[in-house]
């Protein structure tokens, strides 16, 4: 079709992008005749034969940079463009769309992005900065910060309760509840003898809400 003398040759713009599994080519051509247009695939090429308005045609054979699976390649024609999807045969990232003698095999793309041996590498405009090491230092600093004041006291009580035996736990609960939160004891032999009196801090008086 590209050699048809009755058709005027037209130039159109190509764009492309890629995912881990495919390369997508966008051909910016409007009102393409979908019935007469043909796009064929081989393992190393794409043949584009577009029929355009006003007796125009566009023909191009693209020798792709890396192998594709022609059986799984597809294309879609809309009013504004033609989208061609090439299924990658090898899981590699393409540096170029078209084949070049200088092309080399690039880094393998992981097939499962969720599998990782560590935290992701953070982008930076300053080469040489190790963001993983910085994150590790921050984590160490946070772990080394010890609680103080009331927070530290609460954590201490929680630790004692968590590690204590049944008598210790009963003594802590009974003394705290019966004293209105003013006494906290771990000595069950003493606390178990009777009710625990309220012991407000020095200079303060204990009053009930209804008094």
N, CA, C and O of each residue as an XYZ file, in Angstrom:
844
protein
N       0.834     -1.202      0.000
C       0.000      0.000      0.000
C       0.868      1.252      0.000
O       0.482      2.279     -0.558
N       2.070      1.166      0.640
C       2.934      2.323      0.708
C       3.483      2.729     -0.637
O       3.962      3.855     -0.772
N       3.438      1.853     -1.666
C       3.958      2.163     -2.993
C       2.864      2.586     -3.956
O       3.126      2.742     -5.149
N       1.631      2.778     -3.464
C       0.509      3.135     -4.323
C       0.744      4.531     -4.895
O       0.763      5.492     -4.126
N       0.924      4.689     -6.215
C       1.220      6.005     -6.798
C       0.054      6.967     -6.715
O       0.241      8.176     -6.853
N      -1.169      6.445     -6.489
C      -2.335      7.325     -6.416
C      -2.435      8.035     -5.070
O      -3.206      8.984     -4.928
N      -1.688      7.599     -4.113
C      -1.740      8.195     -2.785
C      -0.546      9.122     -2.560
O       0.591      8.764     -2.867
N      -0.806     10.290     -2.035
C       0.265     11.228     -1.703
C       0.851     10.857     -0.337
O       0.121     10.559      0.609
N       2.156     10.881     -0.260
C       2.829     10.522      0.985
C       2.696     11.653      2.004
O       2.923     12.820      1.685
N       2.329     11.294      3.226
C       2.139     12.284      4.293
C       3.085     11.972      5.447
O       3.392     10.812      5.723
N       3.535     13.019      6.107
C       4.404     12.869      7.271
C       3.581     13.074      8.542
O       2.805     14.024      8.645
N       3.760     12.177      9.500
C       3.037     12.292     10.772
C       4.033     12.171     11.919
O       5.149     11.683     11.741
N       3.617     12.620     13.093
C       4.485     12.625     14.261
C       4.292     11.363     15.089
O       3.176     10.866     15.244
N       5.414     10.849     15.623
C       5.402      9.664     16.481
C       5.882     10.042     17.891
O       6.848     10.786     18.054
N       5.189      9.516     18.891
C       5.645      9.574     20.282
C       5.617      8.159     20.848
O       4.919      7.293     20.321
N       6.364      7.924     21.906
C       6.316      6.591     22.527
C       6.702      6.658     24.001
O       7.417      7.558     24.442
N       6.203      5.673     24.746
C       6.590      5.493     26.139
C       6.560      4.002     26.430
O       6.126      3.212     25.591
N       7.017      3.614     27.609
C       7.088      2.192     27.912
C       6.699      1.899     29.344
O       6.814      2.749     30.227
N       6.234      0.675     29.557
C       6.012      0.122     30.886
C       6.954     -1.063     31.031
O       7.782     -1.304     30.153
N       6.840     -1.798     32.116
C       7.699     -2.960     32.291
C       7.416     -4.031     31.239
O       8.316     -4.777     30.854
N       6.171     -4.108     30.776
C       5.786     -5.199     29.887
C       5.592     -4.785     28.436
O       5.557     -5.650     27.560
N       5.464     -3.492     28.152
C       5.099     -3.093     26.797
C       5.696     -1.749     26.417
O       6.101     -0.958     27.269
N       5.739     -1.513     25.106
C       6.089     -0.216     24.539
C       4.861      0.284     23.784
O       4.270     -0.454     22.995
N       4.481      1.531     24.024
C       3.290      2.097     23.391
C       3.716      3.232     22.467
O       4.333      4.203     22.904
N       3.380      3.098     21.182
C       3.693      4.118     20.184
C       2.405      4.882     19.862
O       1.371      4.274     19.585
N       2.472      6.205     19.898
C       1.337      7.046     19.533
C       1.639      7.736     18.210
O       2.612      8.483     18.099
N       0.808      7.485     17.215
C       0.958      8.119     15.910
C      -0.085      9.219     15.814
O      -1.284      8.940     15.798
N       0.358     10.459     15.750
C      -0.566     11.599     15.773
C      -1.076     11.876     14.368
O      -0.577     12.760     13.670
N      -2.070     11.112     13.970
C      -2.690     11.250     12.646
C      -4.196     11.256     12.831
O      -4.746     10.365     13.479
N      -4.872     12.257     12.267
C      -6.317     12.406     12.443
C      -7.085     11.749     11.310
O      -6.640     11.688     10.164
N      -8.270     11.257     11.690
C      -9.235     10.717     10.718
C      -8.631      9.639      9.823
O      -8.835      9.637      8.609
N      -7.889      8.729     10.437
C      -7.308      7.611      9.697
C      -8.421      6.653      9.273
O      -9.338      6.378     10.047
N      -8.339      6.153      8.055
C      -9.314      5.185      7.540
C      -9.029      3.835      8.183
O      -8.098      3.135      7.784
N      -9.828      3.472      9.173
C      -9.573      2.249      9.926
C      -9.762      0.998      9.078
O      -9.098     -0.011      9.315
N     -10.645      1.046      8.106
C     -10.930     -0.143      7.285
C      -9.762     -0.483      6.358
O      -9.520     -1.657      6.077
N      -9.047      0.515      5.888
C      -7.982      0.270      4.912
C      -6.575      0.327      5.515
O      -5.605     -0.090      4.882
N      -6.474      0.837      6.726
C      -5.165      0.921      7.371
C      -4.697     -0.465      7.807
O      -5.494     -1.289      8.256
N      -3.394     -0.710      7.670
C      -2.812     -1.988      8.078
C      -1.566     -1.731      8.917
O      -0.715     -0.916      8.561
N      -1.478     -2.443     10.039
C      -0.282     -2.408     10.878
C       0.094     -3.849     11.191
O      -0.672     -4.577     11.822
N       1.271     -4.252     10.750
C       1.718     -5.633     10.904
C       2.942     -5.698     11.822
O       3.727     -4.754     11.913
N       3.076     -6.840     12.497
C       4.152     -7.005     13.478
C       4.972     -8.254     13.174
O       4.432     -9.290     12.788
N       6.269     -8.136     13.354
C       7.156     -9.296     13.398
C       7.921     -9.205     14.717
O       7.692     -8.288     15.506
N       8.815    -10.141     14.954
C       9.524    -10.148     16.223
C      10.475     -8.960     16.370
O      10.838     -8.587     17.486
N      10.875     -8.369     15.250
C      11.823     -7.258     15.341
C      11.401     -6.020     14.554
O      12.221     -5.133     14.318
N      10.122     -5.947     14.142
C       9.705     -4.782     13.366
C       8.205     -4.532     13.470
O       7.420     -5.406     13.837
N       7.844     -3.285     13.127
C       6.442     -2.884     13.010
C       6.289     -2.183     11.661
O       7.025     -1.245     11.356
N       5.337     -2.638     10.862
C       5.076     -2.024      9.563
C       3.765     -1.253      9.653
O       2.702     -1.831      9.883
N       3.860      0.069      9.467
C       2.702      0.950      9.586
C       2.297      1.422      8.192
O       3.103      2.009      7.471
N       1.045      1.163      7.818
C       0.531      1.560      6.504
C      -0.810      2.252      6.725
O      -1.853      1.600      6.783
N      -0.774      3.579      6.847
C      -1.969      4.353      7.161
C      -2.586      4.946      5.905
O      -1.879      5.407      5.009
N      -3.907      4.929      5.853
C      -4.659      5.616      4.796
C      -5.316      6.840      5.430
O      -6.122      6.726      6.353
N      -4.949      8.013      4.911
C      -5.372      9.281      5.493
C      -6.362     10.000      4.573
O      -6.527      9.609      3.417
N      -7.019     11.043      5.077
C      -7.949     11.810      4.239
C      -7.220     12.507      3.072
O      -5.993     12.607      3.063
N      -7.990     12.975      2.109
C      -7.482     13.748      0.959
C      -6.475     12.963      0.127
O      -5.480     13.511     -0.348
N      -6.752     11.649     -0.043
C      -5.896     10.780     -0.867
C      -4.448     10.776     -0.402
O      -3.525     10.738     -1.215
N      -4.261     10.814      0.890
C      -2.905     10.766      1.454
C      -2.688      9.414      2.144
O      -3.633      8.763      2.592
N      -1.434      9.022      2.214
C      -1.067      7.780      2.892
C       0.233      7.996      3.646
O       0.998      8.917      3.361
N       0.461      7.123      4.611
C       1.716      7.184      5.359
C       2.214      5.759      5.540
O       1.485      4.891      6.020
N       3.467      5.526      5.152
C       4.051      4.194      5.270
C       5.379      4.306      6.006
O       6.200      5.176      5.716
N       5.573      3.391      6.982
C       6.847      3.381      7.705
C       7.094      1.988      8.276
O       6.194      1.358      8.830
N       8.322      1.525      8.130
C       8.740      0.273      8.756
C       9.715      0.608      9.876
O      10.760      1.219      9.652
N       9.349      0.195     11.086
C      10.161      0.490     12.266
C      10.890     -0.777     12.697
O      10.260     -1.768     13.066
N      12.208     -0.743     12.648
C      13.016     -1.833     13.196
C      13.204     -1.540     14.691
O      13.980     -0.662     15.068
N      12.497     -2.272     15.514
C      12.477     -1.948     16.940
C      13.786     -2.338     17.618
O      14.514     -3.215     17.153
N      14.063     -1.661     18.732
C      15.346     -1.809     19.412
C      15.532     -3.197     20.018
O      16.650     -3.708     20.075
N      14.431     -3.806     20.470
C      14.518     -5.120     21.097
C      13.346     -5.980     20.625
O      12.408     -5.483     20.002
N      13.414     -7.254     20.925
C      12.418     -8.195     20.409
C      11.037     -7.962     21.029
O      10.910     -7.580     22.193
N      10.014     -8.204     20.216
C       8.636     -8.104     20.680
C       7.906     -9.408     20.352
O       8.379    -10.220     19.558
N       6.763     -9.584     20.972
C       5.931    -10.764     20.708
C       4.811    -10.349     19.758
O       3.831     -9.748     20.198
N       4.931    -10.656     18.459
C       3.944    -10.150     17.490
C       2.522    -10.633     17.749
O       1.559     -9.949     17.403
N       2.388    -11.808     18.356
C       1.049    -12.362     18.609
C       0.274    -11.496     19.600
O      -0.949    -11.385     19.507
N       0.982    -10.886     20.544
C       0.320    -10.100     21.586
C       0.374     -8.592     21.328
O      -0.040     -7.811     22.184
N       0.868     -8.176     20.182
C       0.881     -6.752     19.831
C      -0.489     -6.342     19.288
O      -1.148     -7.120     18.598
N      -0.907     -5.133     19.601
C      -2.224     -4.651     19.174
C      -2.124     -3.190     18.746
O      -1.119     -2.525     18.994
N      -3.188     -2.700     18.098
C      -3.264     -1.271     17.803
C      -4.720     -0.825     17.847
O      -5.639     -1.624     17.665
N      -4.908      0.470     18.092
C      -6.251      1.047     18.202
C      -6.276      2.370     17.455
O      -5.387      3.205     17.619
N      -7.300      2.550     16.635
C      -7.434      3.765     15.834
C      -8.581      4.615     16.383
O      -9.707      4.136     16.521
N      -8.288      5.868     16.691
C      -9.326      6.811     17.100
C      -9.345      7.966     16.104
O      -8.566      7.989     15.151
N     -10.232      8.911     16.330
C     -10.357     10.040     15.406
C      -9.105     10.914     15.394
O      -8.791     11.542     14.383
N      -8.390     10.952     16.519
C      -7.255     11.867     16.630
C      -5.892     11.199     16.516
O      -4.893     11.877     16.276
N      -5.834      9.862     16.686
C      -4.521      9.222     16.709
C      -4.645      7.719     16.489
O      -5.738      7.154     16.449
N      -3.464      7.092     16.347
C      -3.364      5.641     16.296
C      -2.429      5.211     17.420
O      -1.311      5.715     17.526
N      -2.875      4.299     18.243
C      -2.064      3.831     19.362
C      -1.655      2.391     19.108
O      -2.501      1.516     18.923
N      -0.351      2.154     19.100
C       0.210      0.831     18.821
C       0.885      0.320     20.090
O       1.751      0.990     20.652
N       0.483     -0.873     20.538
C       1.040     -1.441     21.759
C       1.887     -2.657     21.415
O       1.390     -3.639     20.864
N       3.183     -2.578     21.750
C       4.124     -3.662     21.468
C       4.401     -4.434     22.757
O       4.801     -3.848     23.763
N       4.192     -5.723     22.723
C       4.456     -6.570     23.884
C       5.934     -6.949     23.917
O       6.435     -7.578     22.985
N       6.630     -6.569     24.983
C       8.052     -6.896     25.106
C       8.242     -8.407     25.242
O       7.497     -9.076     25.959
N       9.241     -8.927     24.549
C       9.561    -10.339     24.675
C      10.552    -10.566     25.807
O      10.517    -11.598     26.477
N      11.437     -9.594     26.017
C      12.410     -9.655     27.109
C      12.110     -8.522     28.078
O      11.789     -7.407     27.667
N      12.216     -8.818     29.370
C      11.892     -7.802     30.372
C      13.017     -6.816     30.575
O      13.631     -6.791     31.641
N      13.301     -6.003     29.574
C      14.372     -5.010     29.682
C      13.818     -3.633     29.346
O      12.815     -3.501     28.643
N      14.489     -2.618     29.859
C      14.074     -1.245     29.572
C      14.722     -0.776     28.275
O      15.928     -0.928     28.080
N      13.916     -0.210     27.403
C      14.408      0.251     26.104
C      14.989      1.646     26.234
O      14.370      2.533     26.823
N      16.172      1.839     25.687
C      16.764      3.161     25.622
C      16.274      3.911     24.384
O      16.144      5.135     24.400
N      16.003      3.156     23.302
C      15.536      3.744     22.051
C      14.367      2.922     21.530
O      14.215      1.750     21.875
N      13.547      3.544     20.703
C      12.459      2.817     20.051
C      12.982      1.975     18.893
O      12.596      0.817     18.731
N      13.867      2.567     18.089
C      14.349      1.884     16.897
C      15.730      1.278     17.113
O      16.525      1.754     17.923
N      15.983      0.232     16.374
C      17.237     -0.496     16.506
C      18.417      0.348     16.057
O      18.340      1.089     15.077
N      19.511      0.218     16.797
C      20.753      0.887     16.440
C      21.893     -0.094     16.674
O      21.832     -0.919     17.586
N      22.916     -0.006     15.863
C      24.060     -0.897     16.027
C      24.747     -0.674     17.368
O      25.459     -1.552     17.855
N      24.539      0.484     17.961
C      25.177      0.810     19.231
C      24.350      0.395     20.435
O      24.780      0.570     21.575
N      23.130     -0.170     20.185
C      22.270     -0.573     21.297
C      22.943     -1.669     22.121
O      23.588     -2.559     21.568
N      22.796     -1.605     23.402
C      23.271     -2.658     24.295
C      22.124     -3.099     25.181
O      21.161     -2.358     25.383
N      22.229     -4.306     25.707
C      21.188     -4.801     26.593
C      21.295     -4.059     27.916
O      22.361     -4.007     28.528
N      20.188     -3.491     28.346
C      20.182     -2.670     29.553
C      19.709     -3.477     30.747
O      19.490     -4.685     30.654
N      19.555     -2.798     31.856
C      19.222     -3.450     33.118
C      17.881     -4.173     33.056
O      16.901     -3.645     32.530
N      17.852     -5.379     33.596
C      16.637     -6.181     33.644
C      15.591     -5.521     34.536
O      15.910     -5.049     35.627
N      14.362     -5.488     34.080
C      13.266     -4.922     34.867
C      12.688     -6.021     35.749
O      12.343     -7.083     35.232
N      12.565     -5.809     37.074
C      11.955     -6.829     37.933
C      10.533     -7.121     37.491
O       9.765     -6.199     37.218
N      10.177     -8.389     37.417
C       8.836     -8.760     36.975
C       7.788     -8.490     38.044
O       6.617     -8.268     37.734
N       8.218     -8.508     39.318
C       7.283     -8.232     40.405
C       7.844     -7.086     41.225
O       8.760     -7.261     42.029
N       7.270     -5.896     41.002
C       7.804     -4.703     41.643
C       7.593     -4.722     43.151
O       8.239     -3.967     43.878
N       6.670     -5.602     43.638
C       6.392     -5.636     45.063
C       7.463     -6.395     45.830
O       7.535     -6.279     47.054
N       8.308     -7.178     45.136
C       9.356     -7.934     45.788
C      10.608     -7.094     45.827
O      11.134     -6.709     44.783
N      11.084     -6.810     47.000
C      12.264     -5.960     47.140
C      13.056     -6.405     48.341
O      12.486     -6.792     49.361
N      14.365     -6.354     48.226
C      15.227     -6.777     49.319
C      15.460     -5.656     50.326
O      16.108     -5.885     51.348
N      14.962     -4.471     50.075
C      15.191     -3.358     50.986
C      14.346     -2.186     50.608
O      13.539     -2.281     49.683
N      14.503     -1.066     51.299
C      13.713      0.126     50.999
C      14.104      0.711     49.664
O      15.237      0.523     49.221
N      13.184      1.427     48.998
C      13.484      2.001     47.688
C      14.546      3.075     47.791
O      14.713      3.711     48.832
N      15.255      3.264     46.702
C      16.248      4.322     46.642
C      15.543      5.635     46.346
O      14.723      5.702     45.431
N      15.847      6.669     47.100
C      15.172      7.938     46.921
C      15.905      8.788     45.894
O      17.135      8.835     45.910
N      15.181      9.464     44.996
C      15.845     10.309     44.005
C      16.469     11.521     44.657
O      15.990     11.999     45.685
N      17.524     12.011     44.070
C      18.181     13.188     44.602
C      18.892     13.922     43.492
O      19.399     13.307     42.553
N      18.929     15.236     43.598
C      19.621     16.036     42.603
C      21.110     16.120     42.909
O      21.879     16.616     42.086
N      21.532     15.640     44.085
C      22.930     15.656     44.463
C      23.478     14.244     44.424
O      23.158     13.437     45.296
N      24.300     13.926     43.426
C      24.822     12.574     43.319
C      25.681     12.215     44.511
O      26.390     13.057     45.062
N      25.609     10.940     44.907
C      26.447     10.461     45.986
C      25.780     10.472     47.336
O      26.324      9.892     48.277
N      24.623     11.104     47.486
C      23.937     11.138     48.787
C      23.190      9.832     48.998
O      22.362      9.435     48.178
N      23.492      9.170     50.107
C      22.891      7.872     50.409
C      21.679      8.088     51.304
O      21.809      8.207     52.522
N      20.515      8.136     50.698
C      19.286      8.400     51.464
C      18.931      7.220     52.367
O      18.326      7.407     53.422
N      19.306      6.005     51.957
C      19.031      4.832     52.788
C      19.800      4.928     54.104
O      19.266      4.603     55.164
N      21.060      5.375     54.033
C      21.863      5.537     55.247
C      21.292      6.632     56.136
O      21.290      6.504     57.361
N      20.805      7.718     55.517
C      20.205      8.812     56.286
C      18.956      8.329     57.015
O      18.745      8.655     58.183
N      18.135      7.556     56.326
C      16.921      7.023     56.950
C      17.281      6.095     58.115
O      16.608      6.096     59.147
N      18.342      5.309     57.943
C      18.782      4.408     59.006
C      19.265      5.186     60.221
O      18.988      4.794     61.355
N      19.990      6.290     59.999
C      20.466      7.116     61.104
C      19.312      7.752     61.866
O      19.343      7.840     63.094
N      18.294      8.195     61.130
C      17.120      8.785     61.776
C      16.414      7.772     62.657
O      15.979      8.085     63.766
N      16.304      6.521     62.134
C      15.649      5.462     62.909
C      16.412      5.172     64.191
O      15.806      4.950     65.240
N      17.768      5.172     64.111
C      18.575      4.938     65.308
C      18.380      6.060     66.318
O      18.292      5.821     67.522
N      18.313      7.294     65.810
C      18.141      8.441     66.701
C      16.799      8.382     67.415
O      16.707      8.659     68.611
N      15.750      8.016     66.664
C      14.427      7.919     67.286
C      14.406      6.826     68.348
O      13.786      6.983     69.400
N      15.098      5.700     68.060
C      15.112      4.587     69.007
C      15.878      4.937     70.273
O      15.583      4.412     71.347
N      16.873      5.833     70.150
C      17.700      6.192     71.301
C      17.056      7.240     72.194
O      17.515      7.458     73.315
N      16.000      7.895     71.720
C      15.336      8.923     72.507
C      14.475      8.271     73.586
O      13.529      7.548     73.274
N      14.798      8.525     74.849
C      14.088      7.893     75.945
C      12.980      8.809     76.454
O      13.164     10.025     76.516
N      11.823      8.236     76.823
C      10.742      9.057     77.363
C      11.107      9.603     78.731
O      11.905      9.009     79.456
N      10.515     10.740     79.081
C      10.796     11.371     80.364
C       9.485     11.742     81.038
O       8.419     11.719     80.423
N       9.590     12.086     82.320
C       8.430     12.575     83.055
C       7.326     11.553     83.189
O       7.574     10.370     83.424
N       6.094     12.029     83.036
C       4.924     11.179     83.219
C       4.901     10.033     82.215
O       4.483      8.922     82.543
N       5.351     10.305     80.993
C       5.380      9.252     79.974
C       6.295      8.110     80.403
O       5.951      6.937     80.255
N       7.473      8.467     80.941
C       8.419      7.446     81.398
C       7.836      6.653     82.560
O       8.027      5.439     82.639
N       7.119      7.337     83.474
C       6.515      6.668     84.625
C       5.444      5.687     84.181
O       5.381      4.561     84.674
N       4.609      6.113     83.256
C       3.560      5.234     82.740
C       4.148      3.993     82.080
O       3.657      2.879     82.264
N       5.218      4.213     81.302
C       5.870      3.073     80.645
C       6.466      2.121     81.677
O       6.439      0.904     81.492
N       7.005      2.675     82.763
C       7.564      1.850     83.832
C       6.483      0.990     84.465
O       6.674     -0.208     84.673
N       5.327      1.614     84.774
C       4.225      0.866     85.370
C       3.731     -0.230     84.422
O       3.435     -1.346     84.849
N       3.644      0.103     83.131
C       3.215     -0.890     82.157
C       4.173     -2.067     82.094
O       3.761     -3.220     81.971
N       5.469     -1.751     82.180
C       6.479     -2.809     82.126
C       6.389     -3.701     83.361
O       6.483     -4.924     83.260
N       6.207     -3.081     84.529
C       6.094     -3.859     85.767
C       4.865     -4.754     85.722
O       4.930     -5.928     86.087
N       3.730     -4.191     85.268
C       2.493     -4.969     85.194
C       2.635     -6.125     84.210
O       2.193     -7.245     84.469
N       3.271     -5.820     83.058
C       3.402     -6.859     82.024
C       4.289     -8.006     82.453
O       4.055     -9.150     82.065
N       5.320     -7.713     83.262
C       6.251     -8.749     83.684
C       5.882     -9.382     85.029
O       6.449    -10.407     85.409
N       4.927     -8.769     85.756
C       4.598     -9.251     87.093
C       3.760    -10.519     87.073
O       3.123    -10.851     86.073
N       3.776    -11.237     88.232
C       2.932    -12.430     88.358
C       1.510    -12.013     88.730
O       1.205    -10.823     88.804
N       0.655    -12.990     88.960
C      -0.754    -12.686     89.235
C      -0.917    -11.845     90.495
O      -1.767    -10.955     90.534
N      -0.112    -12.114     91.534
C      -0.228    -11.341     92.782
C       0.150     -9.876     92.558
O      -0.495     -8.970     93.085
N       1.197     -9.660     91.775
C       1.619     -8.292     91.489
C       0.533     -7.543     90.733
O       0.227     -6.392     91.045
N      -0.047     -8.202     89.737
C      -1.088     -7.562     88.943
C      -2.327     -7.259     89.786
O      -2.924     -6.190     89.656
N      -2.718     -8.220     90.667
C      -3.886     -7.987     91.522
C      -3.634     -6.824     92.477
O      -4.515     -5.996     92.709
N      -2.425     -6.773     93.026
C      -2.089     -5.693     93.965
C      -2.128     -4.334     93.269
O      -2.634     -3.363     93.832
N      -1.591     -4.261     92.041
C      -1.571     -2.985     91.328
C      -2.983     -2.516     91.009
O      -3.302     -1.342     91.196
N      -3.837     -3.426     90.528
C      -5.207     -3.053     90.166
C      -6.008     -2.646     91.394
O      -6.691     -1.622     91.389
N      -5.918     -3.475     92.471
C      -6.709     -3.203     93.683
C      -6.281     -1.892     94.345
O      -7.128     -1.085     94.730
N      -4.985     -1.683     94.476
C      -4.514     -0.465     95.138
C      -4.867      0.778     94.331
O      -5.227      1.806     94.904
N      -4.770      0.693     93.041
C      -5.052      1.863     92.202
C      -6.536      2.207     92.221
O      -6.901      3.376     92.346
N      -7.400      1.189     92.096
C      -8.838      1.424     92.026
C      -9.385      1.910     93.361
O     -10.151      2.873     93.395
N      -8.998      1.251     94.481
C      -9.573      1.587     95.783
C      -9.041      2.910     96.320
O      -9.688      3.550     97.149
N      -7.866      3.323     95.852
C      -7.292      4.576     96.360
C      -7.615      5.754     95.454
O      -7.127      6.863     95.670
N      -8.436      5.513     94.442
C      -8.761      6.605     93.532
C      -7.573      7.061     92.717
O      -7.495      8.225     92.323
N      -6.657      6.162     92.463
C      -5.493      6.500     91.656
C      -4.374      7.158     92.408
O      -3.425      7.663     91.807
N      -4.477      7.158     93.766
C      -3.421      7.828     94.551
C      -2.397      6.853     95.097
O      -1.350      7.271     95.593
N      -2.681      5.545     95.014
C      -1.748      4.524     95.508
C      -1.593      3.460     94.441
O      -2.571      3.031     93.829
N      -0.346      3.035     94.219
C      -0.077      1.949     93.289
C       0.977      1.055     93.913
O       2.142      1.435     94.026
N       0.553     -0.155     94.325
C       1.450     -1.052     95.046
C       1.517     -2.396     94.337
O       0.564     -2.823     93.685
N       2.672     -3.056     94.479
C       2.841     -4.404     93.914
C       2.858     -5.466     95.016
O       3.054     -6.645     94.725
N       2.654     -5.065     96.287
C       2.749     -5.976     97.435
C       1.368     -6.532     97.772
O       0.614     -5.893     98.505
N       1.029     -7.695     97.256
C      -0.296     -8.279     97.463
C      -0.491     -8.714     98.924
O      -1.606     -8.653     99.443
N       0.574     -9.147     99.577
C       0.439     -9.589    100.968
C      -0.057     -8.463    101.864
O      -0.719     -8.707    102.873
N       0.262     -7.242    101.493
C      -0.202     -6.080    102.264
C      -1.524     -5.551    101.729
O      -2.446     -5.277    102.498
N      -1.620     -5.406    100.389
C      -2.816     -4.831     99.772
C      -4.022     -5.750     99.925
O      -5.156     -5.280    100.017
N      -3.778     -7.065     99.952
C      -4.887     -8.008    100.029
C      -5.557     -8.075    101.382
O      -6.585     -8.741    101.500
N      -5.028     -7.413    102.429
C      -5.586     -7.501    103.774
C      -6.872     -6.702    103.947
O      -7.679     -7.016    104.821
N      -7.069     -5.689    103.140
C      -8.264     -4.858    103.311
C      -8.299     -3.752    102.280
O      -7.524     -3.740    101.324
N      -9.231     -2.809    102.498
C      -9.360     -1.701    101.553
C      -8.142     -0.772    101.628
O      -7.519     -0.608    102.677
N      -7.834     -0.179    100.487
C      -6.706      0.751    100.403
C      -7.229      2.169    100.544
O      -8.107      2.585     99.788
N      -6.703      2.911    101.497
C      -7.162      4.279    101.730
C      -6.620      5.227    100.663
O      -5.558      5.014    100.079
N      -7.390      6.269    100.440
C      -6.949      7.318     99.525
C      -5.821      8.109    100.171
O      -5.929      8.505    101.332
N      -4.740      8.344     99.431
C      -3.596      9.095     99.954
C      -3.247     10.209     98.977
O      -2.370     10.045     98.129
N      -3.936     11.346     99.096
C      -3.639     12.471     98.190
C      -2.260     13.042     98.488
O      -1.730     12.822     99.577
N      -1.675     13.760     97.560
C      -0.361     14.381     97.780
C      -0.395     15.350     98.948
O      -1.449     15.869     99.314
N       0.772     15.586     99.525
C       0.864     16.503    100.668
C       0.292     17.876    100.320
O       0.556     18.429     99.253
N      -0.496     18.406    101.249
C      -1.065     19.730    101.050
C      -2.370     19.721    100.282
O      -2.944     20.780    100.028
N      -2.859     18.520     99.900
C      -4.110     18.430     99.141
C      -5.096     17.576     99.915
O      -4.707     16.706    100.694
N      -6.400     17.839     99.688
C      -7.472     17.142    100.391
C      -8.324     16.386     99.392
O      -8.680     16.918     98.340
N      -8.657     15.127     99.725
C      -9.470     14.296     98.844
C     -10.945     14.573     99.084
O     -11.405     14.512    100.224
N     -11.698     14.878     98.024
C     -13.123     15.112     98.117
C     -13.831     14.342     97.026
O     -13.326     14.227     95.910
N     -15.009     13.812     97.347
C     -15.832     13.157     96.348
C     -16.620     14.221     95.567
O     -16.837     15.332     96.052
N     -17.036     13.859     94.362
C     -17.741     14.824     93.494
C     -19.072     15.241     94.107
O     -19.492     16.384     93.924
N     -19.761     14.333     94.843
C     -21.100     14.659     95.354
C     -21.044     15.290     96.737
O     -22.090     15.508     97.348
N     -19.859     15.588     97.248
C     -19.761     16.179     98.598
C     -19.841     17.686     98.509
O     -19.778     18.370     99.530
